[in-house]
């Protein structure tokens, strides 16, 4: 549809916006007009909806922006609707990820029922099937997380794909997680916040009971060196420490020696550096269900890192707008520092160079979070602190 006369657009904008000055744009470069001034009402959500509805017949999208001390309204040509994606790809990746996770969670001690190739095949199938408790636990957490995003996107009428799961048939997890892709632009910061925070909240709600059940069927054992083998210990977070304390009544791992320093100093050092590795200490021999619950805490924490297009980045941007970008250098520097104790953080530092420099900017940047969402943002920050593990995996080399 051709763009209407500018007088018509001016009239529609002036119904919700006090125009101080006006500039024509270039539709071929994505801008029809720019208005500087302020909204006539403090209810920016209703003002945006009213203007968007009046411009819809002309295939024009309004953009609300903030300028120091002023408000701006841009009019832009409506972007084409996102094309449907092939659901078959999501289904295939999901099945492959289930098999991948089952393989990692399998009990490797299952012996062949008979010699030969057939016996090996039967043993492999039995071993794979024995991994179902871990697969069911971990996939439940990941599904809750991703569909938290998906259903919240549907609730707010923001186009998004179904989850894409990423199989990785190797320890420790058997998967690199999953992701949905937003194919539409969130209407305002409240919508962006809701979509971003829904995943971690849904995932942690499922992960917590799985963790406690898994710990309840786990046993304590002594960590002993195994000649020629690498020992790997899941890292601690505040929440994981408290969960183990609630089940077993002590801080774990319980060191055989504090190496000549106080118990408190030993724990601070071990918590933040993973050293010294607690050989001879008593710790939980985690069931695969407990390990899945721990992995759920880890996934939640990683997604809540307050940077870029991660879930935590959506939360922090919704709270502070463009000022949130100033936090990125400090987060990136902290990951580099933590990488000296667990080098996986260096990989995340590289990932953040890709994901951490941009934010999903909503159509309406004038509307701010309400008090209820700010309270939920504080809750998300608390969850991040409680699930943060400075050293997700402590490793001890073989002897």
C-alpha positions, 0 to 999 in steps of 0.5 A: 500500500502506498504511503499516505499523505504526510498530513494524515500521518501527522494527524494520527501521531498528534492524537497521542503525541505532542509534536515539537518538531517534525522531520521527513525520512526516506522510506527506502532507508527504513524511515518515513518520518520522525517526531520529537516531543512527548506523549500526551498520556503517561500510559505509554502502552495504550498510546503505542497500541492506539497509534499502531492500530491507526497505522496498521491499514497503511503497513506502517510501524511506529517506533517509540524512542528516548532521547535525553530529555525528550521522546521520539516517534519514528514511523517505519515501513512494516517488515514482512511477516516471518515465513513459517519454519520447518518443524521437522528440523526441530523434531529431528534435533529433539530426537537426536538430543534425547538419544545423545543424552541417553547415551551419556547417562547410560550405565556403562557396566552392562555386560553383553548377554551373549558373545559376538556382534549380536551380543554387543548390539544387545548390550549397547541397547540395554546400556542406552535404555539405562540412561532414561532417568538422566535423559528424562530429568535433563530434557524435562528441565530443558523443555521447561526452559525453552517452552517457557520462552515459547509460550510467553512469546505466543502470549505476547503475539511475538513470533518465535520458533519452536526450540532447536535442541543441540545434540552432543553425544559426549560427557558431561551433559550430552547436549549443548542445550537448546534455543528458540529464535525470536522472529518478531520484535517485542512490542516493549520492554515489558514483553521483552522482559517477560519472554526473557525471564520466563525460560530461567524461571520455568527451568529452575522450577523443574530443576529444583525438585529433580535435584532434591530427589536425585540427591535423596537417592545418592550416597556419600563416598570418599574421593580417591585418586585413580591411577591414569585417570582424570577425576572431575567434580561438579562445581558448587554454587550457593544453592547446590551447597545448601541442597546437599546440606539439607539432604546430608547435614554437612557442607560437601565435599567434607575435606580430609584436610584443610591444608593448614588453614581454617575451614572457612578459608579453605571453603572460600578458596575451593569455592572460587578456584576449585583448588585444592582438589578434595582428594580423600574428602567425603562427597556425594556420589551423585546419581544421574538424576541429581547430576541432571538437576545440578546441570539444570542449575548450571544452565539457568545460571549461564542463561542469566549472565546479564549480557547481550541476547542471553536471557539475563541480557534481556532482563538487564536491558529491560531494566536499564535500557542502553545503560546496560551495555556499560556492564559488558566490559566488566562481565567479559573481564570477569570471565577472562579472570575466572578462566584461569580456574576453569578454562570453559569460561574463556569459551564463554568469553568468546561466545559473548563477543558474538552475543554480548554486544547487541540487545534485542531492541523493542518497538516501544522503548519509552514504556518501562517495567512496572513494579511487579516486573522489577520485583521479578527482575530482583528474583532473577538476579537472586537466582543468578547469584545462588546458582552461580558456580565460579568453577563448574567443573573441578578437574584433577589429573591422573597419577 
